[in-house]
Amino acid sequence: MPDQLSSGSSDLDAAVLYELRDGAARITLNRPDRRNALSADIVNGLSQALDRANHDDAVRCLVLTGAGEGFCAGADLKNPPGKKRVDDDDSAPNVPFADVLTAMWDAPKPVIVAVNGAAYGGGLGLVAAGDIVITAEEAKFSFSEVRIGVIPAIISVLCLRKLGPHHGMRLFLTGDRFDGPEAVDLGLAHSAVPKSELCDAVDRQVAALRLAAPNAMAECKKLVREIPKLSVEEGFALTGEWSARMFRMQEAQEGMAAFREKRKPSWAVVDD
């Protein structure tokens, strides 16, 4: 049974569900009646779930998806993040959405985003913050902000890193919808599968990550984030030191010993 996370509401009204299964923290946005729109409860619950997963050694990766037919419809205009409900606990301040995106981006563990349905506005920020994105072919995407007179300001910080200015300009200006395969072509997703196969595709990716060394995965995330910022000369200087440091670590010693001895390293988890 998944645990229920919320920001002041009862457990029966939990905005985010959390389940640890097969080494993956399965985090589910749980407002299907609102198409999992980004309310204060959703954002606060998601912040709790990310913090919990990142501090649990049993968690090898995170999986984020949505309950019901949609992934995330963007900001909840009736109860937006930052607006307190009358039953909210004043001792638990609302978390800015930018902090949640940063927590995903900087998480030391891989974050898989499983786009099960429509992802609009802020929902695309969650997509862009993921390390590995698998989408249903049928899912619909849109930077819909311009059609209500605003802009995709906060999410642009991450979305433009995936889209680049060329694609970002057209999509931000028009709010045009696109589907899963086009999200792959645009660089927002890695693969698109029929919705009926989404869970299996995610489980295969989780299984692959369970074979990788935890610290090495964390360092790979840093590598991908940092190296593009550097010149070629700076990159070679930094990575030379980085590589030498990694080879000296216990994980590397165990990995090389396991290779020589033709066995699985101690961190590898293989299902029977």
Short mmCIF file of the C-alpha atoms (twelve columns), coordinates in Angstrom:
data_MODEL
# 
_entry.id   MODEL 
# 
loop_
_atom_site.group_PDB 
_atom_site.id 
_atom_site.type_symbol 
_atom_site.label_atom_id 
_atom_site.label_alt_id 
_atom_site.label_comp_id 
_atom_site.label_asym_id 
_atom_site.label_seq_id 
_atom_site.Cartn_x 
_atom_site.Cartn_y 
_atom_site.Cartn_z 
_atom_site.pdbx_PDB_model_num 
ATOM 1   C CA . MET A 1   0.000   0.000   0.000   1 
ATOM 2   C CA . PRO A 2   1.532   3.358   -0.974  1 
ATOM 3   C CA . ASP A 3   2.115   5.916   1.770   1 
ATOM 4   C CA . GLN A 4   0.155   9.139   1.467   1 
ATOM 5   C CA . LEU A 5   1.781   12.565  1.586   1 
ATOM 6   C CA . SER A 6   0.028   15.892  1.811   1 
ATOM 7   C CA . SER A 7   0.403   19.350  3.301   1 
ATOM 8   C CA . GLY A 8   -2.116  19.586  6.091   1 
ATOM 9   C CA . SER A 9   -4.966  17.556  4.608   1 
ATOM 10  C CA . SER A 10  -6.079  14.200  5.961   1 
ATOM 11  C CA . ASP A 11  -4.545  10.938  4.795   1 
ATOM 12  C CA . LEU A 12  -7.719  10.191  2.879   1 
ATOM 13  C CA . ASP A 13  -7.127  13.393  0.948   1 
ATOM 14  C CA . ALA A 14  -3.432  12.822  0.214   1 
ATOM 15  C CA . ALA A 15  -2.106  14.765  -2.749  1 
ATOM 16  C CA . VAL A 16  0.942   12.574  -3.373  1 
ATOM 17  C CA . LEU A 17  1.378   8.817   -2.979  1 
ATOM 18  C CA . TYR A 18  4.711   7.186   -2.125  1 
ATOM 19  C CA . GLU A 19  5.704   3.537   -2.506  1 
ATOM 20  C CA . LEU A 20  9.119   1.871   -2.330  1 
ATOM 21  C CA . ARG A 21  9.147   -1.072  -4.711  1 
ATOM 22  C CA . ASP A 22  12.042  -2.867  -6.440  1 
ATOM 23  C CA . GLY A 23  14.494  -0.255  -5.206  1 
ATOM 24  C CA . ALA A 24  12.481  2.596   -6.746  1 
ATOM 25  C CA . ALA A 25  10.587  5.295   -4.872  1 
ATOM 26  C CA . ARG A 26  7.320   5.422   -6.832  1 
ATOM 27  C CA . ILE A 27  5.894   8.935   -6.435  1 
ATOM 28  C CA . THR A 28  2.408   9.555   -7.798  1 
ATOM 29  C CA . LEU A 29  0.644   12.887  -8.143  1 
ATOM 30  C CA . ASN A 30  -2.787  12.064  -6.761  1 
ATOM 31  C CA . ARG A 31  -5.371  14.636  -7.799  1 
ATOM 32  C CA . PRO A 32  -6.891  12.866  -10.808 1 
ATOM 33  C CA . ASP A 33  -10.099 14.889  -10.540 1 
ATOM 34  C CA . ARG A 34  -7.969  18.021  -11.119 1 
ATOM 35  C CA . ARG A 35  -5.724  16.278  -13.679 1 
ATOM 36  C CA . ASN A 36  -2.977  16.464  -11.022 1 
ATOM 37  C CA . ALA A 37  -2.728  20.240  -11.348 1 
ATOM 38  C CA . LEU A 38  -0.038  21.913  -9.271  1 
ATOM 39  C CA . SER A 39  -1.834  22.946  -6.102  1 
ATOM 40  C CA . ALA A 40  -0.065  23.811  -2.863  1 
ATOM 41  C CA . ASP A 41  -0.821  20.277  -1.628  1 
ATOM 42  C CA . ILE A 42  0.718   18.663  -4.697  1 
ATOM 43  C CA . VAL A 43  3.871   20.785  -4.564  1 
ATOM 44  C CA . ASN A 44  4.359   20.346  -0.813  1 
ATOM 45  C CA . GLY A 45  3.699   16.614  -0.988  1 
ATOM 46  C CA . LEU A 46  6.101   16.235  -3.880  1 
ATOM 47  C CA . SER A 47  8.774   18.094  -1.917  1 
ATOM 48  C CA . GLN A 48  8.284   15.690  1.014   1 
ATOM 49  C CA . ALA A 49  8.497   12.664  -1.258  1 
ATOM 50  C CA . LEU A 50  11.689  13.825  -2.959  1 
ATOM 51  C CA . ASP A 51  13.366  14.533  0.369   1 
ATOM 52  C CA . ARG A 52  12.321  11.153  1.734   1 
ATOM 53  C CA . ALA A 53  13.589  9.248   -1.303  1 
ATOM 54  C CA . ASN A 54  16.913  11.071  -1.494  1 
ATOM 55  C CA . HIS A 55  17.691  10.274  2.161   1 
ATOM 56  C CA . ASP A 56  16.746  6.583   1.998   1 
ATOM 57  C CA . ASP A 57  19.658  4.258   1.163   1 
ATOM 58  C CA . ALA A 58  17.187  1.600   0.016   1 
ATOM 59  C CA . VAL A 59  16.102  3.869   -2.834  1 
ATOM 60  C CA . ARG A 60  18.186  3.458   -5.984  1 
ATOM 61  C CA . CYS A 61  16.052  5.669   -8.232  1 
ATOM 62  C CA . LEU A 62  12.841  7.693   -8.245  1 
ATOM 63  C CA . VAL A 63  9.833   7.294   -10.528 1 
ATOM 64  C CA . LEU A 64  7.365   10.165  -10.900 1 
ATOM 65  C CA . THR A 65  3.984   9.715   -12.580 1 
ATOM 66  C CA . GLY A 66  0.370   10.851  -12.300 1 
ATOM 67  C CA . ALA A 67  -2.808  9.143   -11.127 1 
ATOM 68  C CA . GLY A 68  -5.721  8.778   -13.520 1 
ATOM 69  C CA . GLU A 69  -5.698  9.840   -17.137 1 
ATOM 70  C CA . GLY A 70  -3.390  12.853  -16.916 1 
ATOM 71  C CA . PHE A 71  0.175   13.475  -15.777 1 
ATOM 72  C CA . CYS A 72  -0.010  17.134  -14.702 1 
ATOM 73  C CA . ALA A 73  -2.189  19.927  -16.071 1 
ATOM 74  C CA . GLY A 74  0.049   22.764  -14.889 1 
ATOM 75  C CA . ALA A 75  -0.804  25.271  -12.182 1 
ATOM 76  C CA . ASP A 76  -4.050  24.772  -10.292 1 
ATOM 77  C CA . LEU A 77  -5.676  28.162  -10.850 1 
ATOM 78  C CA . LYS A 78  -8.203  27.505  -8.059  1 
ATOM 79  C CA . ASN A 79  -5.552  26.592  -5.471  1 
ATOM 80  C CA . PRO A 80  -2.154  27.631  -6.819  1 
ATOM 81  C CA . PRO A 81  1.139   26.873  -5.069  1 
ATOM 82  C CA . GLY A 82  1.828   29.546  -2.488  1 
ATOM 83  C CA . LYS A 83  -1.838  29.980  -1.543  1 
ATOM 84  C CA . LYS A 84  -2.762  28.463  1.806   1 
ATOM 85  C CA . ARG A 85  -6.012  26.603  2.410   1 
ATOM 86  C CA . VAL A 86  -7.948  27.321  5.580   1 
ATOM 87  C CA . ASP A 87  -7.041  23.885  6.966   1 
ATOM 88  C CA . ASP A 88  -3.323  24.158  6.211   1 
ATOM 89  C CA . ASP A 89  -0.866  24.000  9.082   1 
ATOM 90  C CA . ASP A 90  0.818   27.402  9.383   1 
ATOM 91  C CA . SER A 91  3.922   25.700  10.780  1 
ATOM 92  C CA . ALA A 92  4.472   23.990  7.405   1 
ATOM 93  C CA . PRO A 93  5.130   26.761  4.862   1 
ATOM 94  C CA . ASN A 94  4.318   26.129  1.239   1 
ATOM 95  C CA . VAL A 95  7.238   25.113  -0.951  1 
ATOM 96  C CA . PRO A 96  7.982   27.163  -4.087  1 
ATOM 97  C CA . PHE A 97  7.625   25.113  -7.263  1 
ATOM 98  C CA . ALA A 98  11.142  26.159  -8.292  1 
ATOM 99  C CA . ASP A 99  12.478  24.387  -5.199  1 
ATOM 100 C CA . VAL A 100 10.791  21.158  -6.269  1 
ATOM 101 C CA . LEU A 101 12.253  21.400  -9.777  1 
ATOM 102 C CA . THR A 102 15.686  22.066  -8.273  1 
ATOM 103 C CA . ALA A 103 15.334  19.072  -5.943  1 
ATOM 104 C CA . MET A 104 14.617  16.827  -8.937  1 
ATOM 105 C CA . TRP A 105 17.410  18.315  -11.050 1 
ATOM 106 C CA . ASP A 106 20.005  18.068  -8.269  1 
ATOM 107 C CA . ALA A 107 18.828  14.756  -6.794  1 
ATOM 108 C CA . PRO A 108 21.783  12.392  -6.234  1 
ATOM 109 C CA . LYS A 109 19.668  9.536   -7.591  1 
ATOM 110 C CA . PRO A 110 18.250  9.096   -11.099 1 
ATOM 111 C CA . VAL A 111 14.751  10.494  -11.560 1 
ATOM 112 C CA . ILE A 112 12.540  8.695   -14.086 1 
ATOM 113 C CA . VAL A 113 9.468   10.598  -15.244 1 
ATOM 114 C CA . ALA A 114 6.682   8.396   -16.605 1 
ATOM 115 C CA . VAL A 115 4.306   10.645  -18.548 1 
ATOM 116 C CA . ASN A 116 1.023   8.734   -18.447 1 
ATOM 117 C CA . GLY A 117 -1.130  11.487  -19.944 1 
ATOM 118 C CA . ALA A 118 -1.458  15.199  -20.613 1 
ATOM 119 C CA . ALA A 119 1.399   17.419  -19.421 1 
ATOM 120 C CA . TYR A 120 0.696   21.124  -19.728 1 
ATOM 121 C CA . GLY A 121 2.440   24.228  -18.409 1 
ATOM 122 C CA . GLY A 122 4.149   23.419  -15.124 1 
ATOM 123 C CA . GLY A 123 3.759   19.722  -15.843 1 
ATOM 124 C CA . LEU A 124 6.376   20.193  -18.542 1 
ATOM 125 C CA . GLY A 125 8.686   21.595  -15.882 1 
ATOM 126 C CA . LEU A 126 8.458   18.245  -14.082 1 
ATOM 127 C CA . VAL A 127 9.170   16.476  -17.376 1 
ATOM 128 C CA . ALA A 128 12.238  18.626  -18.056 1 
ATOM 129 C CA . ALA A 129 13.552  18.079  -14.516 1 
ATOM 130 C CA . GLY A 130 13.662  14.308  -15.048 1 
ATOM 131 C CA . ASP A 131 16.850  12.451  -15.939 1 
ATOM 132 C CA . ILE A 132 15.089  9.745   -17.925 1 
ATOM 133 C CA . VAL A 133 11.680  10.450  -19.457 1 
ATOM 134 C CA . ILE A 134 9.391   7.777   -20.853 1 
ATOM 135 C CA . THR A 135 6.075   8.934   -22.260 1 
ATOM 136 C CA . ALA A 136 2.914   7.339   -23.504 1 
ATOM 137 C CA . GLU A 137 2.615   7.889   -27.236 1 
ATOM 138 C CA . GLU A 138 -0.894  9.209   -26.673 1 
ATOM 139 C CA . ALA A 139 0.152   11.837  -24.103 1 
ATOM 140 C CA . LYS A 140 -0.431  15.466  -25.068 1 
ATOM 141 C CA . PHE A 141 1.942   18.298  -24.210 1 
ATOM 142 C CA . SER A 142 1.581   22.064  -24.394 1 
ATOM 143 C CA . PHE A 143 3.246   25.202  -23.081 1 
ATOM 144 C CA . SER A 144 -0.228  26.621  -22.643 1 
ATOM 145 C CA . GLU A 145 0.650   29.705  -20.563 1 
ATOM 146 C CA . VAL A 146 0.513   32.166  -23.455 1 
ATOM 147 C CA . ARG A 147 -3.133  31.298  -24.066 1 
ATOM 148 C CA . ILE A 148 -4.135  32.654  -20.666 1 
ATOM 149 C CA . GLY A 149 -1.908  35.710  -20.892 1 
ATOM 150 C CA . VAL A 150 1.185   34.583  -18.969 1 
ATOM 151 C CA . ILE A 151 4.537   32.981  -19.805 1 
ATOM 152 C CA . PRO A 152 6.295   29.706  -18.883 1 
ATOM 153 C CA . ALA A 153 8.773   31.670  -16.798 1 
ATOM 154 C CA . ILE A 154 9.943   29.325  -14.022 1 
ATOM 155 C CA . ILE A 155 9.856   26.140  -16.080 1 
ATOM 156 C CA . SER A 156 11.801  27.772  -18.934 1 
ATOM 157 C CA . VAL A 157 14.975  27.450  -16.832 1 
ATOM 158 C CA . LEU A 158 14.950  23.681  -17.345 1 
ATOM 159 C CA . CYS A 159 12.772  23.301  -20.440 1 
ATOM 160 C CA . LEU A 160 15.081  25.448  -22.575 1 
ATOM 161 C CA . ARG A 161 17.998  23.262  -21.540 1 
ATOM 162 C CA . LYS A 162 16.197  20.360  -23.206 1 
ATOM 163 C CA . LEU A 163 14.486  22.163  -26.100 1 
ATOM 164 C CA . GLY A 164 17.019  24.851  -26.953 1 
ATOM 165 C CA . PRO A 165 15.883  28.320  -28.087 1 
ATOM 166 C CA . HIS A 166 14.908  27.145  -31.575 1 
ATOM 167 C CA . HIS A 167 12.117  24.781  -30.511 1 
ATOM 168 C CA . GLY A 168 11.393  26.732  -27.332 1 
ATOM 169 C CA . MET A 169 10.526  29.893  -29.230 1 
ATOM 170 C CA . ARG A 170 7.839   28.261  -31.377 1 
ATOM 171 C CA . LEU A 171 6.299   26.232  -28.583 1 
ATOM 172 C CA . PHE A 172 6.282   29.079  -26.056 1 
ATOM 173 C CA . LEU A 173 4.763   31.527  -28.563 1 
ATOM 174 C CA . THR A 174 2.031   29.291  -29.943 1 
ATOM 175 C CA . GLY A 175 1.054   26.959  -27.104 1 
ATOM 176 C CA . ASP A 176 0.677   24.284  -29.790 1 
ATOM 177 C CA . ARG A 177 -0.010  20.752  -28.615 1 
ATOM 178 C CA . PHE A 178 2.280   17.868  -29.454 1 
ATOM 179 C CA . ASP A 179 2.296   14.158  -28.659 1 
ATOM 180 C CA . GLY A 180 4.707   11.610  -27.192 1 
ATOM 181 C CA . PRO A 181 6.742   10.838  -30.332 1 
ATOM 182 C CA . GLU A 182 7.180   14.553  -31.019 1 
ATOM 183 C CA . ALA A 183 8.300   15.061  -27.404 1 
ATOM 184 C CA . VAL A 184 11.071  12.559  -28.160 1 
ATOM 185 C CA . ASP A 185 12.014  14.405  -31.357 1 
ATOM 186 C CA . LEU A 186 12.140  17.696  -29.437 1 
ATOM 187 C CA . GLY A 187 14.447  16.303  -26.750 1 
ATOM 188 C CA . LEU A 188 11.930  16.375  -23.899 1 
ATOM 189 C CA . ALA A 189 11.561  12.589  -23.694 1 
ATOM 190 C CA . HIS A 190 13.805  9.610   -24.391 1 
ATOM 191 C CA . SER A 191 11.209  7.132   -25.586 1 
ATOM 192 C CA . ALA A 192 7.499   6.918   -26.376 1 
ATOM 193 C CA . VAL A 193 5.532   3.704   -25.984 1 
ATOM 194 C CA . PRO A 194 1.842   2.785   -26.129 1 
ATOM 195 C CA . LYS A 195 0.218   3.722   -22.825 1 
ATOM 196 C CA . SER A 196 -0.518  0.059   -22.116 1 
ATOM 197 C CA . GLU A 197 3.257   -0.614  -22.163 1 
ATOM 198 C CA . LEU A 198 4.362   2.369   -20.069 1 
ATOM 199 C CA . CYS A 199 4.648   0.523   -16.747 1 
ATOM 200 C CA . ASP A 200 6.709   -2.274  -18.301 1 
ATOM 201 C CA . ALA A 201 9.017   0.235   -19.978 1 
ATOM 202 C CA . VAL A 202 9.583   1.999   -16.657 1 
ATOM 203 C CA . ASP A 203 10.243  -1.290  -14.853 1 
ATOM 204 C CA . ARG A 204 12.878  -2.225  -17.426 1 
ATOM 205 C CA . GLN A 205 14.625  1.084   -16.840 1 
ATOM 206 C CA . VAL A 206 14.458  0.610   -13.068 1 
ATOM 207 C CA . ALA A 207 15.998  -2.847  -13.441 1 
ATOM 208 C CA . ALA A 208 18.859  -1.410  -15.489 1 
ATOM 209 C CA . LEU A 209 19.554  1.279   -12.885 1 
ATOM 210 C CA . ARG A 210 19.666  -1.314  -10.104 1 
ATOM 211 C CA . LEU A 211 22.772  -2.758  -11.767 1 
ATOM 212 C CA . ALA A 212 24.660  0.539   -11.575 1 
ATOM 213 C CA . ALA A 213 26.796  1.737   -8.673  1 
ATOM 214 C CA . PRO A 214 24.901  4.307   -6.563  1 
ATOM 215 C CA . ASN A 215 27.762  6.778   -6.137  1 
ATOM 216 C CA . ALA A 216 28.773  6.441   -9.776  1 
ATOM 217 C CA . MET A 217 25.213  7.333   -10.825 1 
ATOM 218 C CA . ALA A 218 25.295  10.428  -8.610  1 
ATOM 219 C CA . GLU A 219 28.621  11.467  -10.121 1 
ATOM 220 C CA . CYS A 220 27.302  10.857  -13.656 1 
ATOM 221 C CA . LYS A 221 24.484  13.305  -12.975 1 
ATOM 222 C CA . LYS A 222 27.027  15.919  -11.895 1 
ATOM 223 C CA . LEU A 223 29.156  15.155  -14.956 1 
ATOM 224 C CA . VAL A 224 26.300  15.735  -17.391 1 
ATOM 225 C CA . ARG A 225 25.306  18.961  -15.645 1 
ATOM 226 C CA . GLU A 226 28.811  20.466  -15.319 1 
ATOM 227 C CA . ILE A 227 30.868  19.531  -18.373 1 
ATOM 228 C CA . PRO A 228 28.804  21.413  -21.006 1 
ATOM 229 C CA . LYS A 229 29.470  24.645  -19.085 1 
ATOM 230 C CA . LEU A 230 33.248  24.335  -19.544 1 
ATOM 231 C CA . SER A 231 35.694  24.938  -22.352 1 
ATOM 232 C CA . VAL A 232 37.407  21.898  -23.851 1 
ATOM 233 C CA . GLU A 233 40.597  22.642  -21.920 1 
ATOM 234 C CA . GLU A 234 38.726  23.136  -18.647 1 
ATOM 235 C CA . GLY A 235 36.732  19.976  -19.285 1 
ATOM 236 C CA . PHE A 236 39.784  17.775  -19.791 1 
ATOM 237 C CA . ALA A 237 41.493  19.227  -16.721 1 
ATOM 238 C CA . LEU A 238 38.476  18.655  -14.499 1 
ATOM 239 C CA . THR A 239 37.606  15.191  -15.813 1 
ATOM 240 C CA . GLY A 240 41.181  13.957  -15.508 1 
ATOM 241 C CA . GLU A 241 41.092  14.677  -11.783 1 
ATOM 242 C CA . TRP A 242 37.523  13.395  -11.541 1 
ATOM 243 C CA . SER A 243 38.369  10.078  -13.213 1 
ATOM 244 C CA . ALA A 244 41.405  9.511   -10.992 1 
ATOM 245 C CA . ARG A 245 39.325  10.213  -7.876  1 
ATOM 246 C CA . MET A 246 36.599  7.792   -8.963  1 
ATOM 247 C CA . PHE A 247 39.089  4.992   -9.620  1 
ATOM 248 C CA . ARG A 248 40.366  5.339   -6.055  1 
ATOM 249 C CA . MET A 249 36.917  4.934   -4.503  1 
ATOM 250 C CA . GLN A 250 35.673  1.748   -2.867  1 
ATOM 251 C CA . GLU A 251 32.897  1.332   -5.431  1 
ATOM 252 C CA . ALA A 252 35.415  1.184   -8.252  1 
ATOM 253 C CA . GLN A 253 37.592  -1.305  -6.370  1 
ATOM 254 C CA . GLU A 254 34.561  -3.537  -5.828  1 
ATOM 255 C CA . GLY A 255 33.435  -3.149  -9.435  1 
ATOM 256 C CA . MET A 256 36.802  -4.104  -10.885 1 
ATOM 257 C CA . ALA A 257 37.166  -7.013  -8.456  1 
ATOM 258 C CA . ALA A 258 33.736  -8.302  -9.445  1 
ATOM 259 C CA . PHE A 259 34.687  -8.054  -13.125 1 
ATOM 260 C CA . ARG A 260 37.887  -10.063 -12.564 1 
ATOM 261 C CA . GLU A 261 36.065  -12.645 -10.476 1 
ATOM 262 C CA . LYS A 262 33.168  -12.887 -12.944 1 
ATOM 263 C CA . ARG A 263 30.515  -12.075 -10.356 1 
ATOM 264 C CA . LYS A 264 27.982  -9.321  -9.791  1 
ATOM 265 C CA . PRO A 265 29.267  -6.385  -7.718  1 
ATOM 266 C CA . SER A 266 27.845  -5.992  -4.233  1 
ATOM 267 C CA . TRP A 267 25.500  -3.144  -5.205  1 
ATOM 268 C CA . ALA A 268 23.890  -4.942  -8.153  1 
ATOM 269 C CA . VAL A 269 20.337  -6.139  -7.589  1 
ATOM 270 C CA . VAL A 270 19.086  -8.783  -9.995  1 
ATOM 271 C CA . ASP A 271 15.548  -10.099 -9.812  1 
ATOM 272 C CA . ASP A 272 15.144  -13.863 -9.754  1 
# 
